[in-house]
Amino acid sequence: MGAMSDLSTEKIAGKVTTFVIQFLFGFVTNWIVIFTVNAFMKSIDLSLLAILVLSFIITLFELVFGGEKEKRKKVA
């Protein structure tokens, strides 16, 4: 996900706690990006609920499918 979530979860042993912390970092980051784009682009008009749902879905996909690259990097 990012440097902050990696550093925050480096010493945590539990997989669930690690997942939750990485999810929160990713969710907040995605929410800030989508909110900023929504604020500056006049052609995009999303409700707050749509932004939250979209951030949730993107973060979930990043965590579930994005781990493959990181596993390959650590092995190599």
PyMOL Python script that loads the backbone (N, CA, C, O; Angstrom):
from pymol import cmd

cmd.read_pdbstr("""\
ATOM      1  N   MET A   1       0.833  -1.185   0.000  1.00  0.00           N
ATOM      2  CA  MET A   1       0.000   0.000   0.000  1.00  0.00           C
ATOM      3  C   MET A   1       0.876   1.246   0.000  1.00  0.00           C
ATOM      4  O   MET A   1       0.881   2.018  -0.959  1.00  0.00           O
ATOM      5  N   GLY A   2       1.598   1.426   1.061  1.00  0.00           N
ATOM      6  CA  GLY A   2       2.423   2.608   1.134  1.00  0.00           C
ATOM      7  C   GLY A   2       3.415   2.505   2.265  1.00  0.00           C
ATOM      8  O   GLY A   2       3.387   1.563   3.056  1.00  0.00           O
ATOM      9  N   ALA A   3       4.285   3.478   2.330  1.00  0.00           N
ATOM     10  CA  ALA A   3       5.345   3.463   3.320  1.00  0.00           C
ATOM     11  C   ALA A   3       4.801   3.580   4.741  1.00  0.00           C
ATOM     12  O   ALA A   3       5.283   2.903   5.649  1.00  0.00           O
ATOM     13  N   MET A   4       3.804   4.432   4.934  1.00  0.00           N
ATOM     14  CA  MET A   4       3.262   4.623   6.286  1.00  0.00           C
ATOM     15  C   MET A   4       2.604   3.357   6.812  1.00  0.00           C
ATOM     16  O   MET A   4       2.802   2.997   7.973  1.00  0.00           O
ATOM     17  N   SER A   5       1.829   2.680   5.983  1.00  0.00           N
ATOM     18  CA  SER A   5       1.181   1.459   6.456  1.00  0.00           C
ATOM     19  C   SER A   5       2.203   0.343   6.654  1.00  0.00           C
ATOM     20  O   SER A   5       2.063  -0.468   7.569  1.00  0.00           O
ATOM     21  N   ASP A   6       3.230   0.294   5.805  1.00  0.00           N
ATOM     22  CA  ASP A   6       4.280  -0.711   5.979  1.00  0.00           C
ATOM     23  C   ASP A   6       5.039  -0.495   7.280  1.00  0.00           C
ATOM     24  O   ASP A   6       5.310  -1.448   8.011  1.00  0.00           O
ATOM     25  N   LEU A   7       5.381   0.751   7.569  1.00  0.00           N
ATOM     26  CA  LEU A   7       6.099   1.040   8.814  1.00  0.00           C
ATOM     27  C   LEU A   7       5.220   0.817  10.040  1.00  0.00           C
ATOM     28  O   LEU A   7       5.706   0.385  11.084  1.00  0.00           O
ATOM     29  N   SER A   8       3.932   1.109   9.915  1.00  0.00           N
ATOM     30  CA  SER A   8       3.022   0.934  11.046  1.00  0.00           C
ATOM     31  C   SER A   8       2.772  -0.529  11.364  1.00  0.00           C
ATOM     32  O   SER A   8       2.548  -0.880  12.522  1.00  0.00           O
ATOM     33  N   THR A   9       2.805  -1.383  10.359  1.00  0.00           N
ATOM     34  CA  THR A   9       2.495  -2.798  10.571  1.00  0.00           C
ATOM     35  C   THR A   9       3.731  -3.687  10.603  1.00  0.00           C
ATOM     36  O   THR A   9       3.613  -4.912  10.642  1.00  0.00           O
ATOM     37  N   GLU A  10       4.892  -3.092  10.587  1.00  0.00           N
ATOM     38  CA  GLU A  10       6.134  -3.869  10.529  1.00  0.00           C
ATOM     39  C   GLU A  10       6.313  -4.792  11.726  1.00  0.00           C
ATOM     40  O   GLU A  10       6.741  -5.934  11.558  1.00  0.00           O
ATOM     41  N   LYS A  11       6.004  -4.335  12.902  1.00  0.00           N
ATOM     42  CA  LYS A  11       6.238  -5.111  14.119  1.00  0.00           C
ATOM     43  C   LYS A  11       4.986  -5.800  14.657  1.00  0.00           C
ATOM     44  O   LYS A  11       5.032  -6.404  15.728  1.00  0.00           O
ATOM     45  N   ILE A  12       3.863  -5.720  13.930  1.00  0.00           N
ATOM     46  CA  ILE A  12       2.612  -6.324  14.396  1.00  0.00           C
ATOM     47  C   ILE A  12       2.546  -7.766  13.923  1.00  0.00           C
ATOM     48  O   ILE A  12       2.780  -8.058  12.750  1.00  0.00           O
ATOM     49  N   ALA A  13       2.225  -8.664  14.847  1.00  0.00           N
ATOM     50  CA  ALA A  13       2.230 -10.087  14.523  1.00  0.00           C
ATOM     51  C   ALA A  13       0.890 -10.575  13.979  1.00  0.00           C
ATOM     52  O   ALA A  13       0.862 -11.504  13.171  1.00  0.00           O
ATOM     53  N   GLY A  14      -0.214  -9.978  14.400  1.00  0.00           N
ATOM     54  CA  GLY A  14      -1.533 -10.458  13.999  1.00  0.00           C
ATOM     55  C   GLY A  14      -1.894 -10.061  12.575  1.00  0.00           C
ATOM     56  O   GLY A  14      -1.724  -8.910  12.172  1.00  0.00           O
ATOM     57  N   LYS A  15      -2.392 -11.028  11.825  1.00  0.00           N
ATOM     58  CA  LYS A  15      -2.765 -10.752  10.432  1.00  0.00           C
ATOM     59  C   LYS A  15      -3.996  -9.868  10.338  1.00  0.00           C
ATOM     60  O   LYS A  15      -4.081  -9.016   9.454  1.00  0.00           O
ATOM     61  N   VAL A  16      -4.952 -10.061  11.242  1.00  0.00           N
ATOM     62  CA  VAL A  16      -6.174  -9.255  11.202  1.00  0.00           C
ATOM     63  C   VAL A  16      -5.859  -7.804  11.532  1.00  0.00           C
ATOM     64  O   VAL A  16      -6.344  -6.898  10.854  1.00  0.00           O
ATOM     65  N   THR A  17      -5.066  -7.573  12.548  1.00  0.00           N
ATOM     66  CA  THR A  17      -4.689  -6.209  12.920  1.00  0.00           C
ATOM     67  C   THR A  17      -3.904  -5.539  11.802  1.00  0.00           C
ATOM     68  O   THR A  17      -4.118  -4.362  11.512  1.00  0.00           O
ATOM     69  N   THR A  18      -3.005  -6.274  11.178  1.00  0.00           N
ATOM     70  CA  THR A  18      -2.229  -5.739  10.056  1.00  0.00           C
ATOM     71  C   THR A  18      -3.149  -5.364   8.906  1.00  0.00           C
ATOM     72  O   THR A  18      -3.003  -4.299   8.306  1.00  0.00           O
ATOM     73  N   PHE A  19      -4.105  -6.249   8.597  1.00  0.00           N
ATOM     74  CA  PHE A  19      -5.052  -5.976   7.517  1.00  0.00           C
ATOM     75  C   PHE A  19      -5.880  -4.739   7.815  1.00  0.00           C
ATOM     76  O   PHE A  19      -6.089  -3.910   6.930  1.00  0.00           O
ATOM     77  N   VAL A  20      -6.353  -4.603   9.040  1.00  0.00           N
ATOM     78  CA  VAL A  20      -7.193  -3.452   9.407  1.00  0.00           C
ATOM     79  C   VAL A  20      -6.396  -2.155   9.305  1.00  0.00           C
ATOM     80  O   VAL A  20      -6.903  -1.162   8.781  1.00  0.00           O
ATOM     81  N   ILE A  21      -5.175  -2.146   9.790  1.00  0.00           N
ATOM     82  CA  ILE A  21      -4.354  -0.930   9.724  1.00  0.00           C
ATOM     83  C   ILE A  21      -4.043  -0.563   8.281  1.00  0.00           C
ATOM     84  O   ILE A  21      -4.145   0.605   7.906  1.00  0.00           O
ATOM     85  N   GLN A  22      -3.665  -1.544   7.465  1.00  0.00           N
ATOM     86  CA  GLN A  22      -3.403  -1.267   6.055  1.00  0.00           C
ATOM     87  C   GLN A  22      -4.668  -0.807   5.344  1.00  0.00           C
ATOM     88  O   GLN A  22      -4.613   0.078   4.490  1.00  0.00           O
ATOM     89  N   PHE A  23      -5.806  -1.401   5.690  1.00  0.00           N
ATOM     90  CA  PHE A  23      -7.070  -1.001   5.089  1.00  0.00           C
ATOM     91  C   PHE A  23      -7.406   0.448   5.435  1.00  0.00           C
ATOM     92  O   PHE A  23      -7.829   1.211   4.567  1.00  0.00           O
ATOM     93  N   LEU A  24      -7.220   0.826   6.690  1.00  0.00           N
ATOM     94  CA  LEU A  24      -7.526   2.194   7.107  1.00  0.00           C
ATOM     95  C   LEU A  24      -6.631   3.220   6.408  1.00  0.00           C
ATOM     96  O   LEU A  24      -7.108   4.262   5.959  1.00  0.00           O
ATOM     97  N   PHE A  25      -5.338   2.921   6.318  1.00  0.00           N
ATOM     98  CA  PHE A  25      -4.437   3.829   5.607  1.00  0.00           C
ATOM     99  C   PHE A  25      -4.839   3.957   4.135  1.00  0.00           C
ATOM    100  O   PHE A  25      -4.889   5.061   3.592  1.00  0.00           O
ATOM    101  N   GLY A  26      -5.122   2.831   3.503  1.00  0.00           N
ATOM    102  CA  GLY A  26      -5.514   2.850   2.103  1.00  0.00           C
ATOM    103  C   GLY A  26      -6.841   3.551   1.882  1.00  0.00           C
ATOM    104  O   GLY A  26      -6.998   4.309   0.925  1.00  0.00           O
ATOM    105  N   PHE A  27      -7.803   3.296   2.773  1.00  0.00           N
ATOM    106  CA  PHE A  27      -9.127   3.911   2.654  1.00  0.00           C
ATOM    107  C   PHE A  27      -9.041   5.428   2.770  1.00  0.00           C
ATOM    108  O   PHE A  27      -9.626   6.150   1.963  1.00  0.00           O
ATOM    109  N   VAL A  28      -8.322   5.903   3.761  1.00  0.00           N
ATOM    110  CA  VAL A  28      -8.190   7.356   3.950  1.00  0.00           C
ATOM    111  C   VAL A  28      -7.467   7.989   2.762  1.00  0.00           C
ATOM    112  O   VAL A  28      -7.859   9.059   2.296  1.00  0.00           O
ATOM    113  N   THR A  29      -6.428   7.341   2.276  1.00  0.00           N
ATOM    114  CA  THR A  29      -5.698   7.868   1.123  1.00  0.00           C
ATOM    115  C   THR A  29      -6.587   7.930  -0.108  1.00  0.00           C
ATOM    116  O   THR A  29      -6.620   8.946  -0.803  1.00  0.00           O
ATOM    117  N   ASN A  30      -7.305   6.852  -0.380  1.00  0.00           N
ATOM    118  CA  ASN A  30      -8.205   6.840  -1.534  1.00  0.00           C
ATOM    119  C   ASN A  30      -9.318   7.861  -1.381  1.00  0.00           C
ATOM    120  O   ASN A  30      -9.694   8.515  -2.354  1.00  0.00           O
ATOM    121  N   TRP A  31      -9.853   8.009  -0.167  1.00  0.00           N
ATOM    122  CA  TRP A  31     -10.915   8.979   0.066  1.00  0.00           C
ATOM    123  C   TRP A  31     -10.422  10.401  -0.194  1.00  0.00           C
ATOM    124  O   TRP A  31     -11.126  11.197  -0.814  1.00  0.00           O
ATOM    125  N   ILE A  32      -9.228  10.720   0.273  1.00  0.00           N
ATOM    126  CA  ILE A  32      -8.676  12.065   0.067  1.00  0.00           C
ATOM    127  C   ILE A  32      -8.487  12.344  -1.417  1.00  0.00           C
ATOM    128  O   ILE A  32      -8.805  13.436  -1.887  1.00  0.00           O
ATOM    129  N   VAL A  33      -7.973  11.372  -2.157  1.00  0.00           N
ATOM    130  CA  VAL A  33      -7.741  11.569  -3.592  1.00  0.00           C
ATOM    131  C   VAL A  33      -9.062  11.763  -4.330  1.00  0.00           C
ATOM    132  O   VAL A  33      -9.192  12.693  -5.127  1.00  0.00           O
ATOM    133  N   ILE A  34     -10.042  10.898  -4.075  1.00  0.00           N
ATOM    134  CA  ILE A  34     -11.327  11.009  -4.770  1.00  0.00           C
ATOM    135  C   ILE A  34     -12.049  12.284  -4.369  1.00  0.00           C
ATOM    136  O   ILE A  34     -12.661  12.937  -5.214  1.00  0.00           O
ATOM    137  N   PHE A  35     -11.989  12.647  -3.102  1.00  0.00           N
ATOM    138  CA  PHE A  35     -12.623  13.883  -2.639  1.00  0.00           C
ATOM    139  C   PHE A  35     -11.998  15.109  -3.305  1.00  0.00           C
ATOM    140  O   PHE A  35     -12.708  16.034  -3.697  1.00  0.00           O
ATOM    141  N   THR A  36     -10.674  15.116  -3.433  1.00  0.00           N
ATOM    142  CA  THR A  36      -9.971  16.236  -4.069  1.00  0.00           C
ATOM    143  C   THR A  36     -10.327  16.339  -5.546  1.00  0.00           C
ATOM    144  O   THR A  36     -10.580  17.432  -6.054  1.00  0.00           O
ATOM    145  N   VAL A  37     -10.347  15.216  -6.225  1.00  0.00           N
ATOM    146  CA  VAL A  37     -10.721  15.227  -7.643  1.00  0.00           C
ATOM    147  C   VAL A  37     -12.154  15.700  -7.800  1.00  0.00           C
ATOM    148  O   VAL A  37     -12.455  16.478  -8.705  1.00  0.00           O
ATOM    149  N   ASN A  38     -13.036  15.243  -6.936  1.00  0.00           N
ATOM    150  CA  ASN A  38     -14.435  15.666  -6.984  1.00  0.00           C
ATOM    151  C   ASN A  38     -14.578  17.168  -6.731  1.00  0.00           C
ATOM    152  O   ASN A  38     -15.439  17.817  -7.324  1.00  0.00           O
ATOM    153  N   ALA A  39     -13.747  17.714  -5.862  1.00  0.00           N
ATOM    154  CA  ALA A  39     -13.835  19.134  -5.530  1.00  0.00           C
ATOM    155  C   ALA A  39     -13.340  20.028  -6.663  1.00  0.00           C
ATOM    156  O   ALA A  39     -13.894  21.104  -6.890  1.00  0.00           O
ATOM    157  N   PHE A  40     -12.295  19.589  -7.379  1.00  0.00           N
ATOM    158  CA  PHE A  40     -11.694  20.449  -8.389  1.00  0.00           C
ATOM    159  C   PHE A  40     -12.262  20.267  -9.788  1.00  0.00           C
ATOM    160  O   PHE A  40     -12.176  21.186 -10.602  1.00  0.00           O
ATOM    161  N   MET A  41     -12.830  19.131 -10.086  1.00  0.00           N
ATOM    162  CA  MET A  41     -13.366  18.899 -11.430  1.00  0.00           C
ATOM    163  C   MET A  41     -14.865  19.157 -11.436  1.00  0.00           C
ATOM    164  O   MET A  41     -15.620  18.541 -10.685  1.00  0.00           O
ATOM    165  N   LYS A  42     -15.278  20.073 -12.291  1.00  0.00           N
ATOM    166  CA  LYS A  42     -16.695  20.414 -12.363  1.00  0.00           C
ATOM    167  C   LYS A  42     -17.506  19.329 -13.067  1.00  0.00           C
ATOM    168  O   LYS A  42     -18.716  19.230 -12.864  1.00  0.00           O
ATOM    169  N   SER A  43     -16.851  18.517 -13.890  1.00  0.00           N
ATOM    170  CA  SER A  43     -17.578  17.482 -14.638  1.00  0.00           C
ATOM    171  C   SER A  43     -17.884  16.258 -13.783  1.00  0.00           C
ATOM    172  O   SER A  43     -18.665  15.401 -14.197  1.00  0.00           O
ATOM    173  N   ILE A  44     -17.285  16.158 -12.600  1.00  0.00           N
ATOM    174  CA  ILE A  44     -17.537  15.042 -11.690  1.00  0.00           C
ATOM    175  C   ILE A  44     -18.319  15.568 -10.499  1.00  0.00           C
ATOM    176  O   ILE A  44     -17.923  16.545  -9.863  1.00  0.00           O
ATOM    177  N   ASP A  45     -19.439  14.908 -10.201  1.00  0.00           N
ATOM    178  CA  ASP A  45     -20.253  15.316  -9.057  1.00  0.00           C
ATOM    179  C   ASP A  45     -20.715  14.061  -8.321  1.00  0.00           C
ATOM    180  O   ASP A  45     -21.725  13.455  -8.680  1.00  0.00           O
ATOM    181  N   LEU A  46     -19.963  13.679  -7.288  1.00  0.00           N
ATOM    182  CA  LEU A  46     -20.272  12.489  -6.507  1.00  0.00           C
ATOM    183  C   LEU A  46     -20.766  12.887  -5.124  1.00  0.00           C
ATOM    184  O   LEU A  46     -20.301  13.867  -4.542  1.00  0.00           O
ATOM    185  N   SER A  47     -21.703  12.124  -4.613  1.00  0.00           N
ATOM    186  CA  SER A  47     -22.162  12.356  -3.249  1.00  0.00           C
ATOM    187  C   SER A  47     -21.121  11.797  -2.270  1.00  0.00           C
ATOM    188  O   SER A  47     -20.239  11.029  -2.654  1.00  0.00           O
ATOM    189  N   LEU A  48     -21.239  12.191  -1.025  1.00  0.00           N
ATOM    190  CA  LEU A  48     -20.303  11.711  -0.015  1.00  0.00           C
ATOM    191  C   LEU A  48     -20.404  10.199   0.139  1.00  0.00           C
ATOM    192  O   LEU A  48     -19.389   9.526   0.318  1.00  0.00           O
ATOM    193  N   LEU A  49     -21.610   9.662   0.072  1.00  0.00           N
ATOM    194  CA  LEU A  49     -21.785   8.216   0.175  1.00  0.00           C
ATOM    195  C   LEU A  49     -21.111   7.504  -0.993  1.00  0.00           C
ATOM    196  O   LEU A  49     -20.486   6.460  -0.803  1.00  0.00           O
ATOM    197  N   ALA A  50     -21.230   8.051  -2.188  1.00  0.00           N
ATOM    198  CA  ALA A  50     -20.581   7.439  -3.362  1.00  0.00           C
ATOM    199  C   ALA A  50     -19.065   7.463  -3.222  1.00  0.00           C
ATOM    200  O   ALA A  50     -18.392   6.501  -3.591  1.00  0.00           O
ATOM    201  N   ILE A  51     -18.528   8.547  -2.694  1.00  0.00           N
ATOM    202  CA  ILE A  51     -17.083   8.646  -2.489  1.00  0.00           C
ATOM    203  C   ILE A  51     -16.621   7.607  -1.466  1.00  0.00           C
ATOM    204  O   ILE A  51     -15.594   6.959  -1.665  1.00  0.00           O
ATOM    205  N   LEU A  52     -17.365   7.447  -0.384  1.00  0.00           N
ATOM    206  CA  LEU A  52     -17.002   6.476   0.644  1.00  0.00           C
ATOM    207  C   LEU A  52     -17.077   5.043   0.119  1.00  0.00           C
ATOM    208  O   LEU A  52     -16.184   4.237   0.385  1.00  0.00           O
ATOM    209  N   VAL A  53     -18.130   4.723  -0.621  1.00  0.00           N
ATOM    210  CA  VAL A  53     -18.279   3.371  -1.175  1.00  0.00           C
ATOM    211  C   VAL A  53     -17.182   3.090  -2.193  1.00  0.00           C
ATOM    212  O   VAL A  53     -16.592   2.010  -2.190  1.00  0.00           O
ATOM    213  N   LEU A  54     -16.908   4.050  -3.057  1.00  0.00           N
ATOM    214  CA  LEU A  54     -15.855   3.887  -4.058  1.00  0.00           C
ATOM    215  C   LEU A  54     -14.490   3.714  -3.395  1.00  0.00           C
ATOM    216  O   LEU A  54     -13.698   2.878  -3.830  1.00  0.00           O
ATOM    217  N   SER A  55     -14.210   4.478  -2.368  1.00  0.00           N
ATOM    218  CA  SER A  55     -12.950   4.343  -1.631  1.00  0.00           C
ATOM    219  C   SER A  55     -12.848   2.974  -0.972  1.00  0.00           C
ATOM    220  O   SER A  55     -11.782   2.360  -0.968  1.00  0.00           O
ATOM    221  N   PHE A  56     -13.953   2.500  -0.417  1.00  0.00           N
ATOM    222  CA  PHE A  56     -13.980   1.184   0.213  1.00  0.00           C
ATOM    223  C   PHE A  56     -13.678   0.079  -0.798  1.00  0.00           C
ATOM    224  O   PHE A  56     -12.867  -0.808  -0.532  1.00  0.00           O
ATOM    225  N   ILE A  57     -14.329   0.136  -1.950  1.00  0.00           N
ATOM    226  CA  ILE A  57     -14.151  -0.896  -2.976  1.00  0.00           C
ATOM    227  C   ILE A  57     -12.732  -0.873  -3.528  1.00  0.00           C
ATOM    228  O   ILE A  57     -12.113  -1.926  -3.681  1.00  0.00           O
ATOM    229  N   ILE A  58     -12.214   0.303  -3.827  1.00  0.00           N
ATOM    230  CA  ILE A  58     -10.853   0.411  -4.365  1.00  0.00           C
ATOM    231  C   ILE A  58      -9.835  -0.114  -3.360  1.00  0.00           C
ATOM    232  O   ILE A  58      -8.918  -0.846  -3.732  1.00  0.00           O
ATOM    233  N   THR A  59      -9.988   0.251  -2.099  1.00  0.00           N
ATOM    234  CA  THR A  59      -9.059  -0.203  -1.062  1.00  0.00           C
ATOM    235  C   THR A  59      -9.125  -1.720  -0.891  1.00  0.00           C
ATOM    236  O   THR A  59      -8.093  -2.376  -0.742  1.00  0.00           O
ATOM    237  N   LEU A  60     -10.323  -2.269  -0.911  1.00  0.00           N
ATOM    238  CA  LEU A  60     -10.471  -3.714  -0.787  1.00  0.00           C
ATOM    239  C   LEU A  60      -9.787  -4.431  -1.942  1.00  0.00           C
ATOM    240  O   LEU A  60      -9.080  -5.415  -1.724  1.00  0.00           O
ATOM    241  N   PHE A  61      -9.985  -3.954  -3.168  1.00  0.00           N
ATOM    242  CA  PHE A  61      -9.323  -4.559  -4.326  1.00  0.00           C
ATOM    243  C   PHE A  61      -7.803  -4.419  -4.242  1.00  0.00           C
ATOM    244  O   PHE A  61      -7.076  -5.349  -4.590  1.00  0.00           O
ATOM    245  N   GLU A  62      -7.322  -3.271  -3.785  1.00  0.00           N
ATOM    246  CA  GLU A  62      -5.878  -3.071  -3.660  1.00  0.00           C
ATOM    247  C   GLU A  62      -5.267  -4.056  -2.675  1.00  0.00           C
ATOM    248  O   GLU A  62      -4.200  -4.615  -2.929  1.00  0.00           O
ATOM    249  N   LEU A  63      -5.935  -4.267  -1.562  1.00  0.00           N
ATOM    250  CA  LEU A  63      -5.390  -5.173  -0.557  1.00  0.00           C
ATOM    251  C   LEU A  63      -5.487  -6.633  -0.986  1.00  0.00           C
ATOM    252  O   LEU A  63      -4.567  -7.413  -0.742  1.00  0.00           O
ATOM    253  N   VAL A  64      -6.582  -7.001  -1.614  1.00  0.00           N
ATOM    254  CA  VAL A  64      -6.766  -8.396  -1.994  1.00  0.00           C
ATOM    255  C   VAL A  64      -5.901  -8.770  -3.193  1.00  0.00           C
ATOM    256  O   VAL A  64      -5.244  -9.811  -3.181  1.00  0.00           O
ATOM    257  N   PHE A  65      -5.894  -7.933  -4.224  1.00  0.00           N
ATOM    258  CA  PHE A  65      -5.179  -8.276  -5.446  1.00  0.00           C
ATOM    259  C   PHE A  65      -3.798  -7.639  -5.547  1.00  0.00           C
ATOM    260  O   PHE A  65      -3.002  -8.063  -6.384  1.00  0.00           O
ATOM    261  N   GLY A  66      -3.486  -6.652  -4.739  1.00  0.00           N
ATOM    262  CA  GLY A  66      -2.204  -5.967  -4.807  1.00  0.00           C
ATOM    263  C   GLY A  66      -1.087  -6.662  -4.077  1.00  0.00           C
ATOM    264  O   GLY A  66       0.078  -6.314  -4.272  1.00  0.00           O
ATOM    265  N   GLY A  67      -1.396  -7.636  -3.241  1.00  0.00           N
ATOM    266  CA  GLY A  67      -0.385  -8.337  -2.473  1.00  0.00           C
ATOM    267  C   GLY A  67       0.487  -9.252  -3.305  1.00  0.00           C
ATOM    268  O   GLY A  67       1.566  -9.642  -2.858  1.00  0.00           O
ATOM    269  N   GLU A  68       0.055  -9.604  -4.495  1.00  0.00           N
ATOM    270  CA  GLU A  68       0.830 -10.515  -5.348  1.00  0.00           C
ATOM    271  C   GLU A  68       2.176  -9.903  -5.739  1.00  0.00           C
ATOM    272  O   GLU A  68       3.195 -10.594  -5.718  1.00  0.00           O
ATOM    273  N   LYS A  69       2.191  -8.639  -6.088  1.00  0.00           N
ATOM    274  CA  LYS A  69       3.440  -7.966  -6.478  1.00  0.00           C
ATOM    275  C   LYS A  69       4.412  -7.914  -5.312  1.00  0.00           C
ATOM    276  O   LYS A  69       5.604  -8.172  -5.478  1.00  0.00           O
ATOM    277  N   GLU A  70       3.902  -7.577  -4.129  1.00  0.00           N
ATOM    278  CA  GLU A  70       4.758  -7.446  -2.961  1.00  0.00           C
ATOM    279  C   GLU A  70       5.353  -8.797  -2.566  1.00  0.00           C
ATOM    280  O   GLU A  70       6.502  -8.853  -2.127  1.00  0.00           O
ATOM    281  N   LYS A  71       4.602  -9.873  -2.714  1.00  0.00           N
ATOM    282  CA  LYS A  71       5.130 -11.204  -2.403  1.00  0.00           C
ATOM    283  C   LYS A  71       6.250 -11.575  -3.358  1.00  0.00           C
ATOM    284  O   LYS A  71       7.259 -12.152  -2.952  1.00  0.00           O
ATOM    285  N   ARG A  72       6.067 -11.240  -4.641  1.00  0.00           N
ATOM    286  CA  ARG A  72       7.111 -11.551  -5.627  1.00  0.00           C
ATOM    287  C   ARG A  72       8.358 -10.730  -5.378  1.00  0.00           C
ATOM    288  O   ARG A  72       9.464 -11.238  -5.562  1.00  0.00           O
ATOM    289  N   LYS A  73       8.220  -9.473  -4.966  1.00  0.00           N
ATOM    290  CA  LYS A  73       9.378  -8.621  -4.686  1.00  0.00           C
ATOM    291  C   LYS A  73      10.190  -9.163  -3.523  1.00  0.00           C
ATOM    292  O   LYS A  73      11.420  -9.153  -3.567  1.00  0.00           O
ATOM    293  N   LYS A  74       9.505  -9.642  -2.470  1.00  0.00           N
ATOM    294  CA  LYS A  74      10.190 -10.142  -1.290  1.00  0.00           C
ATOM    295  C   LYS A  74      10.946 -11.441  -1.584  1.00  0.00           C
ATOM    296  O   LYS A  74      12.001 -11.694  -1.002  1.00  0.00           O
ATOM    297  N   VAL A  75      10.411 -12.248  -2.471  1.00  0.00           N
ATOM    298  CA  VAL A  75      11.062 -13.519  -2.829  1.00  0.00           C
ATOM    299  C   VAL A  75      12.310 -13.272  -3.652  1.00  0.00           C
ATOM    300  O   VAL A  75      13.331 -13.931  -3.455  1.00  0.00           O
ATOM    301  N   ALA A  76      12.232 -12.320  -4.580  1.00  0.00           N
ATOM    302  CA  ALA A  76      13.350 -12.058  -5.503  1.00  0.00           C
ATOM    303  C   ALA A  76      14.490 -11.350  -4.852  1.00  0.00           C
ATOM    304  O   ALA A  76      15.494 -11.066  -5.505  1.00  0.00           O
TER     305      ALA A  76
END
""", "prot")
cmd.dss("prot")
cmd.show_as("cartoon", "prot")
cmd.util.cbc("prot")
cmd.orient("prot")
